[in-house]
Amino acid sequence: MAAKDDKTEPKKGGKGWIAALALTSLVAIGTGGGLGMYLLSTVEKAVDVKKKDEEDKAVKVLKYTGDLALRSVGSVVTNLADANDAWVRLESSVVFKTGTVPNPDVALAEIRADILAYLRTVTMKQIEGASGLLHLREDLNERVALRTKGQVNELIVEMLVVQ
């Protein structure tokens, strides 16, 4: 009879091991899933905070600070060199350190006259596209720097209309 009892006991133990293994697996899956969800939300929050901090830092960086002045040059309207029926209107401003330009109104009038004289020599092909606008801006900045002997930091093209 001892042989019959030995055969039945291992079967009960085997089913117990399978049940224990299944229960342990379910607990491990639940714990792993919960931990994964927690880590995912923590990482997402950290990335959002870092991105927001980077955006705040990028916004705070200013090119012009301190004692700089921005003055409008005004509107310049003239025709282009290659066609009498093509007109251009340019509105711009200049940036300079306060106090470096002795008489800003006179300097602005001279700058306006230089821009007018330069635009009369420009053809439509020269100002077409992004590269044309960039070259126009660079040429105007160079003329303004020469006219004011480097006292004006930059000429900003606010609006350019060609019709």
C-alpha positions in Angstrom: 0.0 0.0 0.0 2.9 2.3 0.5 3.6 2.1 -3.2 0.1 3.4 -4.1 0.4 6.3 -1.7 3.7 7.3 -3.2 2.2 7.5 -6.6 -0.8 9.7 -5.7 1.2 12.3 -3.6 3.5 13.5 -6.4 0.4 14.2 -8.6 -1.0 16.5 -5.9 2.3 18.3 -5.5 2.7 18.8 -9.3 -0.7 20.5 -9.5 0.2 22.7 -6.5 3.5 23.7 -8.2 1.7 24.6 -11.4 -0.9 26.7 -9.4 1.9 28.4 -7.5 3.9 29.1 -10.7 0.8 30.5 -12.4 0.0 32.7 -9.4 3.7 33.9 -9.2 3.6 34.7 -12.9 0.4 36.7 -12.6 1.9 38.7 -9.7 5.1 39.3 -11.7 3.2 40.4 -14.8 1.0 42.8 -12.8 4.0 44.2 -10.9 6.0 44.6 -14.2 3.1 46.3 -15.9 2.4 48.7 -13.1 6.1 49.5 -12.8 6.3 50.1 -16.5 3.3 52.5 -16.5 4.8 54.4 -13.6 8.2 54.7 -15.2 6.6 55.8 -18.5 4.6 58.6 -16.9 7.7 59.7 -14.9 9.8 59.9 -18.0 7.1 61.7 -20.0 6.8 64.3 -17.2 10.6 64.7 -17.1 10.8 65.2 -20.8 7.9 67.8 -20.8 9.6 69.8 -18.0 13.0 69.7 -19.8 11.4 70.8 -23.1 9.5 73.7 -21.3 12.8 74.8 -19.6 14.6 74.8 -23.0 11.8 76.9 -24.6 11.9 79.4 -21.7 15.6 79.8 -22.1 15.3 80.3 -25.8 12.7 83.0 -25.4 14.8 85.0 -22.9 17.8 85.4 -25.2 17.6 88.8 -26.9 19.8 90.1 -29.5 19.4 93.8 -28.6 19.5 94.8 -25.0 20.6 97.8 -22.9 20.8 101.3 -24.3 19.9 100.6 -27.9 17.4 102.7 -29.9 15.2 101.7 -32.8 14.2 104.5 -35.1 12.0 104.2 -38.2 13.6 105.4 -41.4 10.2 105.7 -43.0 8.8 104.7 -46.3 10.8 104.9 -49.6 8.9 104.6 -52.8 10.6 104.6 -56.2 10.7 102.8 -59.5 13.2 100.1 -60.4 16.0 100.5 -62.9 14.9 98.0 -65.5 11.2 98.9 -65.8 9.4 102.2 -65.4 6.2 100.5 -64.6 7.6 98.5 -61.7 7.6 100.3 -58.4 9.1 99.3 -55.0 8.1 100.4 -51.5 10.5 99.8 -48.7 9.9 100.5 -45.0 12.8 100.0 -42.6 14.2 100.9 -39.2 17.7 101.3 -37.9 19.2 100.1 -34.6 21.9 102.2 -32.9 23.4 102.9 -29.5 21.7 105.8 -27.7 24.0 108.8 -27.9 26.3 107.5 -30.6 24.5 109.3 -33.5 24.8 113.0 -32.7 21.7 114.1 -34.7 19.5 111.0 -35.5 16.9 112.9 -37.6 19.6 114.1 -40.0 21.2 110.7 -40.1 17.8 109.1 -40.9 17.2 111.6 -43.7 20.6 110.8 -45.2 19.9 107.0 -44.9 16.5 107.4 -46.6 18.1 109.3 -49.5 20.8 106.6 -49.8 18.2 103.9 -49.9 16.2 105.8 -52.6 19.4 106.2 -54.7 20.3 102.6 -54.3 16.8 101.2 -55.1 16.8 103.2 -58.4 19.8 101.1 -59.5 18.3 97.7 -58.6 16.6 95.6 -61.2 13.6 93.3 -60.6 15.8 90.2 -61.0 18.2 91.3 -58.3 15.5 91.3 -55.6 13.6 88.2 -56.6 13.5 85.4 -54.1 14.9 84.9 -50.6 18.5 85.2 -51.8 17.7 88.5 -53.6 16.1 89.9 -50.4 19.1 88.8 -48.4 21.5 90.5 -50.8 19.4 93.7 -50.8 19.4 93.7 -47.0 23.2 93.2 -46.9 23.8 95.9 -49.4 21.6 98.4 -47.5 23.3 97.5 -44.2 26.7 98.2 -45.9 25.5 101.6 -47.2 24.1 102.6 -43.8 27.3 101.6 -42.1 29.3 103.7 -44.6 27.0 106.7 -44.3 27.0 106.7 -40.5 30.7 105.7 -40.1 29.6 102.5 -38.2 27.4 104.3 -35.6 24.3 102.4 -36.8 24.4 98.7 -35.8 21.8 97.4 -38.3 19.2 98.3 -40.8 16.0 96.2 -40.4 13.8 95.8 -43.5 10.3 95.8 -42.2 8.4 95.7 -45.4 9.2 95.4 -49.1 6.4 95.6 -51.7 7.1 95.4 -55.5 4.3 96.1 -57.9 
